[in-house]
Amino acid sequence: MRKLRELYEQYKEYVRVDLIMYAVLILLIIGYVIISSLTS
Amino acid sequence: MEILLEPSAWIALLTLTFLEIVLGIDNIIFISIVSNKLPIDQQQKARNWGLILALVMRIGMLLAITWIIKFKEPLFTIFETGFSIRDIILAVGGLFLLYKSTIEIHQKVEGEVHKQETSKKVSLQSVILQIIMLDIIFSFDSILTAVGLTEELLLMVIAVVISILVMMKYSKAISEFIGQHPSLEILALSFLILIGFMLMIEALHYHVPKGYIYFAVFFSLMVELINMKVRKTRKPVKLHKRMEEK
């Protein structure tokens, strides 16, 4: 975890937008799974 | 496998492979800077292992994305149009491509160059891990480009495999070539804007024939190749890289 944090601190200027996109995608998938299981 | 016998499949494969290679140059530069922290005898090994493992992760991501966008049942309706998870992902992905490629073009033409310190000692395992993480993070636009250019998973996987193998073998030659002809890089980023826009239109259920994209790419490329011949005697413009070694 500490190594990942160090990696993030080192490269955050370059990876911020991509990481946000990944987070949005993961949240969308989780949201879809929750909504499908609630409606089925 | 019959898909490979169709001419349209070959055009899609060529277009996608070209874009993947040109857009992968920045990834290669990052990977080189990271692997240069190792002793010389370990650098090539780190790059090769990192890229092979990153290739496996990319194929995994392609499989995941193509699986997700198969779900076309509407989740909600806006103005009598139903939107599924596929439409949301295409819209968000298209928006991301538009934003990222615009930012990249701006950064290359007008942005600052960041210098990366390479003197810190690292282990082979940590460098390989960094290469995998960076490649996964930076390859999201490549994944979305593949999704935007073709619907055939086999073609996407073949293009990604070819581009990674080409980058492993010829990264130096390709970097030098792109350095001599930076307009190709700007052209590739411009195509991402086109593909991002197309993904957003697809999200609104307007189908855009892929042939329009392939024609635009090849036409622009032909014009640029002619320009390169005409401009042979002039010095190339030096585009900013996202990161350079100190």
Interface residues (C-beta under 8 A of the other chain):
Chain A: K3 L7 Y11 E13 Y14 V15 V17 D18 L19 M21 Y22 V24 L25 L28 I29 Y32 I35
Chain B: F30 I68 F71 L75 I85 I88 I89 V92 F96 Y99 K100 I103 H114 S126 L129 Q130 M133 L134 I137 F138 F140 D141 R242 M243
